[in-house]
């Protein structure tokens, strides 16, 4: 199949995913529970996609764990994102070289 068909199918699927909620939920959602679920859902999905990738990215789970611990610690102290990401990457790199 041509690449244009693949792009067309991906565009259709992406459009349907975005259009279906607007079609089914025409009224404003009043339930606090549903609103809170919809508010936190993107964060939960992002976390579910990110954490496995973190631990399998280096091939060494110990190095990935050290990098993750450094990132969590620095982000707890509200440091800028660039500082957290560089420090976590360097920690994972050095831990990977040591183990």
N, C-alpha and C positions, 0 to 999 in steps of 0.2 A: 504494500500500500504506500501511497505517496505521503510525504511529510505534511502536505496540506490537509489531508484527511485527519491525521493525528492532531494537528493544531485545531481543526474544526471541532473534533470530538471533545478535546480539552476545553475549548471555549464554551461549547454547549453545556458540558457538565458544570463548569464554573458558573455559568449564567443560571442554570437551574438551582444550584445550591443557594445562590443569592436571591433568586426570585420566589422560591417556594414559601419562605416565611412571610413575605409580604402578601402572598396570595391567601394563605390560611389564617393569618392573624390580622384581620382588618381593624378590630377594635383595640383600644389601648389595654394593655395588660395591667390589671389592678392588684393581683396577688403579690404580696411582698416576697413570698417564697420563690415564685417563678421569676420575679425580677432579680432576686439575689442569685439564683442559679444562672440566669442569662448573663449577669454581670461578671461572675467569677469563672464561667465556662472557658473563655479564651485563655485565661491564666492557667487553668488546669490542663487544657490541651497543649499549650506551649510547654509546660513542665513535663508532661507525659512524653512529648517528642524530644525534649532537650536532654533530660537526664540519662536515658540509655545511650544517646550519642556521646555524651561526655565520658562515660565510663568505658566505651568501646573505641574511642577515637585514638588513644595512644597505644593500645594493645597491651598495656601494663596497668592493671586495675589499681595497683598501689600508687603509681604516679598520678593517675586520674583522680584518685581519692584525695591525695595531697593538694593537687591543684584546685579541686572543688572546695576543700576545707579552707584554703587561703582565700578563695573568692567569697565564700560565705562570711568569713571573718571580716574581711575588708569592707564588704557591702553592709555588714551590720553597723559599722562605724560611719556609714554614709559617705564613703570616699567616691570620687568621680568614677564613672564607668571605665574610662580609659586606664585609670590606675588599677582598678580591680582586674580588668581583663589582662593587662600586661603582667601584673604580679602573679596571677593565677597561671598564665601561660609559662612564665619563667619558672615558677615552682614545679609545674608538671614536667617541664623540660629537664631541670636539674634532678628531680626525683627519678625521672626515667633514665638519666645517665648513670645515676648511682645504683639503681636496682636492676 
